[in-house]
């Protein structure tokens, strides 16, 4: 699996919208429980091995 970089663009309750910065993809909706606890709007996230990490 390749590493991708995202920006958390919006939080809607228990869900968040992520926008990929490394490819042209549509923003997608994900449960906040899958993100790091301190992720907030504007956070840059790295997805590697099915885990998100703040960068």
Z-matrix of the N, CA and C atoms (Angstrom, degrees):
N
C 1 1.453
C 2 1.518 1 108.65
N 3 1.316 2 116.00 1 135.05
C 4 1.458 3 120.08 2 179.98
C 5 1.526 4 111.16 3 -82.31
N 6 1.309 5 115.73 4 155.71
C 7 1.463 6 121.83 5 177.67
C 8 1.521 7 108.72 6 -83.72
N 9 1.325 8 116.49 7 133.49
C 10 1.464 9 121.78 8 177.71
C 11 1.519 10 108.98 9 -124.82
N 12 1.329 11 115.02 10 152.81
C 13 1.458 12 122.20 11 179.25
C 14 1.526 13 108.63 12 -114.71
N 15 1.329 14 115.81 13 135.99
C 16 1.461 15 121.90 14 -178.32
C 17 1.522 16 110.15 15 -130.85
N 18 1.333 17 114.83 16 160.21
C 19 1.462 18 122.32 17 170.35
C 20 1.519 19 106.89 18 -118.79
N 21 1.319 20 115.71 19 130.89
C 22 1.463 21 120.52 20 175.90
C 23 1.521 22 106.30 21 -77.91
N 24 1.326 23 116.64 22 106.43
C 25 1.457 24 120.04 23 -172.66
C 26 1.516 25 114.35 24 -92.14
N 27 1.345 26 117.33 25 -27.94
C 28 1.462 27 118.82 26 -178.39
C 29 1.521 28 109.81 27 -157.39
N 30 1.330 29 115.26 28 143.65
C 31 1.460 30 121.51 29 175.91
C 32 1.526 31 108.12 30 -113.37
N 33 1.342 32 115.81 31 127.86
C 34 1.469 33 123.23 32 177.35
C 35 1.521 34 108.10 33 -121.91
N 36 1.319 35 117.18 34 86.53
C 37 1.462 36 120.77 35 179.76
C 38 1.518 37 111.77 36 64.29
N 39 1.326 38 116.66 37 -116.59
C 40 1.466 39 121.68 38 -178.57
C 41 1.525 40 112.68 39 -89.69
N 42 1.313 41 117.17 40 8.01
C 43 1.464 42 121.56 41 -178.25
C 44 1.517 43 110.47 42 -126.68
N 45 1.335 44 115.76 43 161.47
C 46 1.463 45 120.92 44 -179.18
C 47 1.524 46 109.72 45 -139.36
N 48 1.329 47 115.98 46 151.41
C 49 1.459 48 122.93 47 174.77
C 50 1.519 49 108.00 48 -101.17
N 51 1.335 50 116.15 49 127.97
C 52 1.456 51 121.95 50 177.89
C 53 1.519 52 109.55 51 -115.09
N 54 1.333 53 115.41 52 140.43
C 55 1.454 54 121.86 53 176.22
C 56 1.514 55 108.02 54 -118.70
N 57 1.327 56 116.53 55 128.03
C 58 1.462 57 122.22 56 -179.78
C 59 1.529 58 109.51 57 -74.83
N 60 1.329 59 116.83 58 133.12
C 61 1.463 60 120.71 59 178.62
C 62 1.517 61 111.88 60 -99.39
N 63 1.328 62 117.82 61 -14.33
C 64 1.451 63 120.52 62 -175.20
C 65 1.530 64 113.68 63 -99.24
N 66 1.334 65 117.91 64 -2.24
C 67 1.459 66 121.28 65 179.54
C 68 1.527 67 109.47 66 -158.20
N 69 1.324 68 115.72 67 160.85
C 70 1.458 69 120.71 68 176.85
C 71 1.521 70 108.78 69 -82.85
N 72 1.324 71 115.98 70 96.36
C 73 1.454 72 122.61 71 178.81
C 74 1.517 73 108.74 72 -132.50
N 75 1.313 74 115.57 73 156.41
C 76 1.458 75 120.62 74 174.61
C 77 1.526 76 109.20 75 -71.43
N 78 1.337 77 118.28 76 145.58
C 79 1.468 78 120.05 77 173.96
C 80 1.528 79 109.32 78 -60.09
N 81 1.323 80 116.86 79 148.59
C 82 1.450 81 117.81 80 178.07
C 83 1.509 82 112.15 81 -133.54
N 84 1.324 83 113.92 82 158.47
C 85 1.447 84 126.89 83 -173.02
C 86 1.520 85 108.30 84 -95.31
N 87 1.331 86 118.58 85 130.79
C 88 1.461 87 121.71 86 -178.65
C 89 1.534 88 109.23 87 -142.35
N 90 1.314 89 116.61 88 149.42
C 91 1.470 90 121.10 89 177.92
C 92 1.526 91 109.21 90 -68.53
N 93 1.319 92 116.57 91 135.15
C 94 1.469 93 120.95 92 -179.91
C 95 1.518 94 112.03 93 -64.36
N 96 1.316 95 118.13 94 -23.01
C 97 1.470 96 121.57 95 179.23
C 98 1.529 97 111.32 96 -63.00
N 99 1.334 98 117.55 97 -20.67
C 100 1.464 99 121.42 98 179.22
C 101 1.530 100 112.87 99 -86.48
N 102 1.332 101 116.27 100 -8.00
C 103 1.467 102 121.80 101 -178.24
C 104 1.525 103 110.36 102 -99.94
N 105 1.344 104 117.60 103 160.40
C 106 1.475 105 119.57 104 175.07
C 107 1.533 106 110.71 105 -59.09
N 108 1.316 107 116.28 106 147.51
C 109 1.472 108 122.05 107 -176.44
C 110 1.530 109 113.30 108 -56.83
N 111 1.339 110 117.74 109 -36.21
C 112 1.463 111 119.76 110 -175.92
C 113 1.531 112 113.15 111 -93.67
N 114 1.317 113 118.37 112 13.12
C 115 1.471 114 121.22 113 176.65
C 116 1.525 115 108.87 114 -71.17
N 117 1.325 116 115.68 115 136.04
C 118 1.454 117 122.12 116 -179.29
C 119 1.522 118 108.23 117 -140.15
N 120 1.324 119 117.36 118 170.71
C 121 1.462 120 120.10 119 179.35
C 122 1.530 121 109.67 120 -54.81
N 123 1.325 122 115.79 121 132.80
C 124 1.451 123 121.29 122 -178.57
C 125 1.522 124 113.64 123 94.44
N 126 1.329 125 117.73 124 -10.71
C 127 1.474 126 120.75 125 179.52
C 128 1.524 127 109.97 126 -66.70
N 129 1.340 128 115.47 127 140.89
C 130 1.468 129 121.20 128 173.38
C 131 1.520 130 106.76 129 -96.05
N 132 1.324 131 114.87 130 131.68
C 133 1.459 132 120.94 131 -175.55
C 134 1.522 133 110.57 132 -124.64
N 135 1.314 134 115.31 133 144.60
C 136 1.459 135 121.66 134 175.13
C 137 1.514 136 107.35 135 -111.56
N 138 1.342 137 116.60 136 130.94
C 139 1.461 138 121.74 137 175.93
C 140 1.518 139 108.02 138 -106.72
N 141 1.321 140 114.90 139 117.06
C 142 1.462 141 121.17 140 -179.96
C 143 1.520 142 108.09 141 -144.83
N 144 1.313 143 116.36 142 130.64
C 145 1.471 144 121.72 143 -178.90
C 146 1.528 145 111.77 144 53.56
N 147 1.333 146 116.22 145 42.35
C 148 1.470 147 123.67 146 176.47
C 149 1.527 148 113.33 147 63.79
N 150 1.336 149 118.57 148 22.20
C 151 1.461 150 122.34 149 176.46
C 152 1.525 151 109.39 150 -129.70
N 153 1.331 152 115.34 151 138.44
C 154 1.459 153 121.56 152 176.73
C 155 1.517 154 109.88 153 -92.77
N 156 1.331 155 114.92 154 143.53
C 157 1.460 156 121.81 155 178.31
C 158 1.530 157 107.48 156 -139.86
N 159 1.327 158 117.09 157 137.67
C 160 1.466 159 121.00 158 177.66
C 161 1.522 160 108.26 159 -75.56
N 162 1.337 161 115.18 160 134.72
C 163 1.474 162 118.99 161 177.39
C 164 1.507 163 110.63 162 -119.02
